[in-house]
Amino acid sequence: MSPRLRAWLLALFTTVLVIGIDQATKAAVRSSLALGESRKLFLGIDLSYVRNKGVAFGFFGGGGAIVTVLTSLALVALLLYFVLRTTTPLLWLPTGLVLGGSLGNLWDRARDGAVTDFIDPEFWPAFNFADICIVVGVLGLLYVIERPHRT
């Protein structure tokens, strides 16, 4: 198998896995909690059913179509970068994480008009599995791009 094909398959697998876990956890929350309901999970973290119409931490709450367009443009830019550098070691992983997390949240917006958030720390806005993947993916992308290259 060529390195390019392998990278694409790994990125696709990661994307599908993230979407699957994200949608499954959100469905479990929607089926077990009423909107606005919270349960203590463990020290300092609640399980809460919250709907977020904005982006991270509720910013641009009335953004609707603008949020979707900007997210879509960012995903196109990420895919173009991946196309041009497919064989960069480990680039497939952060690409798959960001794509999967973003598509999971976009799916929520298309279906419900808002994103389901449920991990609710006491002193931080609620978030979800997709958000974790996006943040870890962006940090991973920065690492892959900026790390010293061996020559």
Secondary structure, 3 states (H helix, E strand, C coil): CCHHHHHHHHHHHHHHHHHHHHHHHHHHHHHHCCCCCEEEEECCEEEEEEEECCCHHHCCCCCCHHHHHHHHHHHHHHHHHHHHCCCCCCCHHHHHHHHHHHHHHHHHHHHHCCEEEEEEECCCCCECHHHHHHHHHHHHHHHHHHCCCCC
